[in-house]
Amino acid sequence: MSRLKLIALTALALLAPWSVEAQTPKPAAQAIATGVWLIPGGIAPRRQPDGNTVIFAAPKGLVVMDTGRHAWQRQAILDFATARGRPIAAIVNSHWHLDHVSGNPDLKRAYPAARVYASSAIDEALAGFLAKGAESGRAYLKAGDLPKETLEDIAGDIAAVEAGAALRPDVVIARSQTRSLGGLRLAVNLAPDAATAGDVWLYDPASRVAAAGDLVTLPAPFLDTACPDGWREALDQVWATPFTILIPGHGAPMTRARFGLYRQAFAALIDCAASTETKEACAAAWTRTVQPLLEPGLVELKRAQGMTEYYVADVLRAHEGNSASCRAA
C-alpha cells in the first residue's frame, strides 16, 4: 500500500465522515520568531495533506521552505509575499514528497528570479516511487469509488508527476554547509537516507529556529520512503543544533523539550518495530508518548494509532526494518 492510498483511505476516513461537507482551508501566516513565519499545512477532510511552509525574511526578499500541494497553500504564500511587499528570493524543498514541492511551479511563475534549492533525491523518486504512485492513482481514478475531493487530489498529483521536471531543483544541495539565500545566512543541512534519500533542513542562527521538514512529523513519522537508522542519526544532528524553536514538516512548532520527547518516541518506535511486540502495542506506545504533542481530541489519537500500526506492519516489518525505497538497506 502506498502513502497515497494510506492517506486517502485511512487518515482521511478518520478525520470526518464522508457525508460532511468539506471546507476549503484558508491557511494564514503565523509569526514564530522575529523574521520567521509558519503557514501551517494540514489534512482537510477527504483531502491529501499539505506540509508546513516556513518563511524567513532575508535582505533580498523571502526564503520559502516547502510549497505545499494545494492551490490554497501556494496562494497563502503568494498573498503573504504581496502583503509584505517582498519578492520570493529563494525556495527550499526539504524533500520531494508532493505535499512539499507541488507549489514550486506557481511560485516560480510569480517570481522567476527565485531559485529552488533541494537534494537530488527527486530524480530517483520521479522514476520510481512517484511514477508508481501515479500508476496507482490512475487506477483509483478509473474506479471512481473515492470521494470527489480525494479523486481531485489524486488527479493533481498525477499531473504534478507528469510535469516532474518543473519540480527539480535549480541548485542541488549535496552537503551540509552555511549558505546565503536571498542574502540571509542559513545553515543548510543535508540528511542522507533519512525520511527520504536526501532531506534538507535549515537552521537560522539569528532567530534560533530550525525547520526540520519531514524529519519531524505528527501524528506519526511518515516512514513510506524512510531509512530509520539514517533518520535517527539525523534527529541526533538536529538535537545537537542550539535551536530554541523547531518547526516540523507536519504539526505544530516545538520547544527543545518537546522535540526531545519526539526524538525519544521515534527511537522507541523503531526499536519496537524490530521486536516481537504486536503492531498495536508499538503504535500504542508511540501514541501514548507523543500525546502531549498532538492536537487535542480523539480523532488525532486514532490517526496516530492507525497510521503507526500501518507503518510498523506494512512498511518496516514488510521490508526488514526499512521502507522499500531505502537504498541503504
N, C-alpha and C positions, 0 to 999 in steps of 0.2 A: 504494500500500500504506500503510495507516495504522500508527501506532505500536502500536496494539492487535495488529495482525497481526504486526508485526515482533517484538514481544516474545514472542508466543505461539508463532510458528513458527520463529524464528531463534534468539533468545537462549536460550530455554528448551531447545531441542533441543541446544544446545551445552553446557548445564550438566550434563546427565546423561541416559543412555538412558531411554526411557520405561518400560522394564521395571523400573527401580529403584524401590523403594518410597519415596514421598515422605514426609518427616517434617514435622510442623507446627513451624515455627520458634518459639523461645521467647526473643525479644529481651529484653535486660536493660539497664538504665541504666548508663552508664559516666561517671565523673567526668572532666570535661575541664579545668576550672579551678574556682576557688572560686565556688560558686553556679551552676555551669553543668554540665549533663549531656547526654549523647547517648544516645538509644535508636536503635541502628543499624537502618536498613531493609535491603533486600536482595532477591534474586530466588531463591526456593526452586525446586527442580525442578518444572517443568510449571506454574509459577505466574506471575502478573503481579507486577510489582515493588511494593515499599513504599519510599517515600522516607525519608530520615533524619528523626527527630524530635529537636529541640533544646529543652531545658527550662532556663529561667532562674529562679532564686529571686528573689522580689520581696517587698516588705514586706507585701503583702496576699494573698500566695499564690504561685502558679506561673504563669509565662508559657510557654505551649507553642507552639512553631513547628512546624507541619505534623503531621498526624494520621494519615497512612498510608492504606492501602487495606483491609487485612485486619483481622479481629477480633483476631488476636494482637497487632498493633501498638497498636491503641487500648487493649487490655486491659493491655498493658505500661505505657502512660501512666497509666491509672487506678490500677493497682497501685502505681506509683511515688508518685502523689499520696496514696494511702491510707497507704503506708509512711512517708511524710514527715509525715503529719498536716496537710497543707496543701491548701487548695482550689485548683482551677484558676481563676485570676482573669482570664486573657485567652488567646485563641488567635490566632495569626498564621498566615496561609497565605501562603507565599512565592509561590505561583501556583496555578492552577486544575486542574492535572493531577490525575487521580483518585487517584494514589498519594500525594498530599499533602493531600487535602481530605476523603476519604471518611469519616474518623473523626469529623468535626465533629459530626454529629447525636448520636452516642452520648456524646461528651464534654459537649455542651450539655445533654443529658438528665440526666447525672450532676451537672452544675454549671450550673444555669440562669442564674446571675448572670454567667457568663463571656461576654464579648463577643468576636466574631470580627472581626479586622482583616485586610483584604486589598484588592487593587485591584479595580476594576470590570470587569476583563477577562473574568471568568467569564460575564458577561451575554451577550456576543457568542459565547463558546465554547459555551454551552448551546444556543444557536440554530444554531450552525454545526458546529464540529469535533466536539463531544461528541455532538450529535444524529446526525451521520453515522457516528461510531464505534458508537453504539448500533444503528443500522440494520445496519451490517456485522456486529455481534455477533449480532443475531437470525438472520442467515444462517448463521453458524457454529453456533449452537445447533440450527438446523433440520437442518443437515447432520450434526451429531453425530459428526464424524470426528476430533475432537481429544481428548486425554486428559481424563478426567473432572474433574481438578483445574483444568485450563485452562478448561473449559466452565463450571465453578462460578464461576470468577473473572469470566468474561465476563458471566454472568448477574448477578453482583453489581454489575458496572459499569453494566449496563443499568438496574438498579434505582436506582442512585445518580443516574444522569442523569434518570430519570423523576421522581425526587423532588428535582430540582435546586434548587428554591427553598430547601431546607434547607442548601445549600452556599454560598449567597450571604453576603457579609459583613454584619455589623451596622454596622461603621464602615468606610467606603471610604477607602483610602489614595490620595490624589490628588496628593500631592507629598512630597518628602523633608523631614523635619523631626524634631526631637527630641520624643519623646512620653513621657508617664508611663503605663506599662502595669502595672497592679497595684501602683502606687507605685514602680516601677523606671524610671529614666530611660534610655531607649534611643534610639539614632539609628535611625529607621525610614525606610529609603531606598526610593524608587521608581525602577525602571529601565524606562522605556517602550520598547516594541518591541525586546525583547532575546530571551530564551528564549521568552517569550510576549509578548502585547501589554502586559502590566504585571506586572513581577516585583518583589517586595518582599524586601529583605534587611536584616538587622539588624546593628548594631554596639553592643556593650556596653563603654563606656569603663572600667568598673570592672575587668572581667576581661580586657579587650582581646581578646575573642572576637568574630569576625564569623561570622554564619550566612548563607550565600550562597544557599541554595535551589538551584534548577537552573541558576543561572549557572555552577556548577561541578558537573560530573557525570563519573563514571567507570563503565565503561571507555571511554566515548565521550561527546562532547557530544550531548545529546538535541535534535536540530535539527528535530523534527517541526513545531513551531509558531514557528520562530525567524526573527528578522531579524538576520543575522550582524553587520551594521555596528553596530546598537544594542547587541548582545551584547558586541562587542569594546569599545565605549565603556563599558559597564557594568563590565567587568573592569578597565578602567583606573581607574574610580572606586573600585572595591574596593581596588585596589593602593594608591591614594592615602590609604587609611584606615590608621591606625597599629595594626593588629591584630598579635597575635603568633601566634594560632591561628585558622584558618579551618575551619569545618565545612561541607562541601559538601552538596548535595541528595542525592547518591548517592556513596558512597565514604568513605574514612577521613579524619579530620581532617588538616590540612596546616599545616606551618610556612610562614612567608613565602617561604622559598626554594622550597619545593615548589609553592606557588601560583604563584610566578614561572615555574616550569617549565611548569605547566599553561597559564598565560596565553600564554607563548611558543608552545607547541604549538597552542593554539587559533588564534592569528593565522596561523601557518604553514598550518594545515589549510584555513582559509577562503581563503587565497591560492592554495593548491594546487588547491582545488576550482574556482577561477576560471581555472585554467591549462589547458594541453592534456595535462597528466600523466594517466596512467590512474588510475581509482579505486583500483586495487590499490596503486599507488605512493603515492598520497596517504594511504591508510589505513596502509600500512606505515610511512611516515614518522611519522605520528601515534603509532602503537603503539610504535615504537622510542623516541620521545622520552618518552612518558609511562610506559614500563615500570617505572621506579622507583616510580611512584605506585600501581601495580596490585597486587592480591593476587597472591602468587606462584603459578605454575602455568600449564600450557598452556591450560587452559580459559579463563582470563581473557584471555590473549593472543588466542585465537581469537575470543572475543566482541568484543574491541576491534577486531580486523581486520574481522570480518564486519559489525558494526554501522556502522563508519565507512565501509566501502565502500557500504553501503546509503544512508547519509546523503549522501555525495558524489554518487552517481549518481541516486538516486530522489527525493531531496528538493532539494538545492541545484541541481544541473545541470538537473533537470527543470523548475525554476521560475526560471531566470535568476538564480541565486545566492541565492535566498531560499526559505523554505518557502511552500507555497500559502496559509498563513494570515497571512503578513506583510502588514499593512496599509500599511507604509511603503514597499512595493515600487513 
